[in-house]
Amino acid sequence: MKPLRAWHGLASCLLALGLAGCAGWVGPRFPMSQPLGSTRAEVLTRLGAPTASYPLPQGERLQYSFLPAGVTVYNLDLDAEGRLQRVDQPLLKSRIDTDMVIDQTRAEDIRLLYGQPVRIDQVARFEGTVWVYQFLDLNEPFYAYLHLDPQGVLRRVVYQPVRNPPNGHHRG
C-alpha cells in the first residue's frame, strides 16, 4: 500500500502546484484583479502596455485584448484624474446581443468595446466587411460575425460554433 500512498501524495502536490499556478494567473497581473481607484501608472506597472487605448468623454479606456489566440477583451476605464473606475469583459454573447444595435452601431463603437477583430473578411452577397470575434458562451467557443456596410454601420450579426477550436477548448 505504500506505493498507493506515494501516488496520492504526488497527486496532491501536483494539484496544489496547479492551483497555485492558476491563483498566480488571476493575481495582480490579471486585468479583472485590478483594484478600483488604482492610478494609470499602477495599472500599467502591473499589466504592462495595453493593446489599445481610447479617449472617453470623461477619461480613458485601456484595452487588454487576448485575441486572436484567446477569447477575452478587458476594458479598464479611467476617470479624468487617471484613476481606475471600471473593469469590464464585454466579449460575451449576451453583451453582443445587448450592445450591438443593427443599423446604428458603428465600427468605432465596436472597436471601443471589443478591440481589433480576430480577422476581417468579405463575403459574397454582402457589400462591406465582416469583423470576426471569437468568444466563449457557456464555456463553448463561438465566432461572432459582425457585418459592416461600406460606411461602417452594423447591418447583421451571425453566430457560429467554433469547430476544432484552438487553445484546448473542447466541445462535447
N, C-alpha and C positions, 0 to 999 in steps of 0.2 A: 504494500500500500504506500510505501514511501515515494515511489515514482509518481503516483497519482497526486500526492500532496505537493510534490515539487512542481508538477504541471499546473496545479491550481495556484500555487504561489507565483509562478511565472506569468500565468494568465492575469492574475490580479495586478502584478506590476505593470504589464503591458497596458491594461485597461487604465490604470492610474496615469501612466505616461500619456496615453491618448487623450484622456480627459484634460490633463494639464496642458497639452498642446492645443486643444480646442479652446480652453479657457484663455490661453495666451493670445489666440487669434481674435477673440472677442474682447480683448483688453483695450488699453489706451490707443492702440494703433488701428482700431476699427471705427469707421465713421459713426455708427449708431451709439458708440460708447462715449462720445464727446459730451462733456458736461455743458449744459446751457449756461451762458454767461462767460464762457471761455473767450479770450481775445482771439483775434485773427492770427496773431503771431503764435499763440499757444496751439491752435488747431494746426497751423502749418508745421510747427515743430513736431507734433505727434503724427500727422498724416502725410506730411510732405506736400509737394505741389499738387493742386487739383488738376484733373484732366481738362477742366474748363472753368471759367469764372464769368459771371454775367452781372451787370448792374441791375439792381432792383430799385423801385421808386424810393425806398427808404433804406437802402443799404446795398448789400452784395450777396450773390449766391456763389458758393464754392461747390463745384460739382465733382464728385469722385465716381467715375464710371468703371465698372468691371467688365464692360462689353469690349470686344466681341467674345472673349473667352468665357466670361461669366454671364450672370442673368440679373444683375442688380445695378442700380444707379442711385447714389446717395446725394441729396441736396442739403447743404448746410447753409442756412440763411443767417446773415449777419445784419445787425441794425446799422444805423448811420454812424455809430461810435465804434463799429467793428467788433461787437460782442455777439456771440452765437445766441440766436433766438429760437431756432427751429432746426430739427434734423428729420429728414423725410426720405423714404424709399418708395417712389411712386410707380415703379415699373411692375404693376400688378394688373390683372385683367379688370378687376373692379374699378381701379383708378382710371385705366384707359377708357373704360365704358363711361365713367363719370366726367373725366376731364376733356375728352375729345368730342367736340360738337361738330357734326357734319355741316359743311357749308359755312362754318365760322372760324374754326381753329386754323391757325396759320403755321407755316413751317417754323417761324421763330418761336412760337408758343411751344411747339413740340420739342424743339431743341432745348429750350429753357427747362422743360420738365424732365425729358428723358436723355438729353445729350445727343451725341452723334449716333446714328443708327449702326447696326451691325453691317449693313450694306444698303446701297440704293440701287434698285432695279428699274427696268422698264418692261412693260408687258404689252402684248397686242390688245387691241380693243380698249386701251386707255391712253389718252393723250396726257402725259405727265410722268411723274416718277412715283415709285413705291418705296417708302422707307421701311426697312425691316428691323424689328427689335425682337430679341429673344428674352423670355421671362419664364418664371415658374408660376403655375396656378395649381394649388393643392399639391405641390411637390412634383407636378408633371410639367416638363418643358414644352413651351409653345412658342410659335412665332406670331407676332402681330404685324400685319401688312397695312401700313398707312398710305393710302393713295392720295397724292397731292397733285392738283392740276398745275398747268404751267405758271399760274400766278401764285402758287404756293399755298393754296387753300385745300383743306382736307375734304375729300369727297366720299371716301369709303374706308371702312376698317374691316379687315378679314383676319380671322384667327385660324391657325393650323397647328396640330400637334407636331412636335419635332420627331422625326424618325431617325434612329441611330444617333441619339444626342451625344455630344462631346462631354468631357469632364465627369464621366462616371454617372450621369443621371440616367436611370434606367426606368423603363416603362414596364408595367405588368404586374 
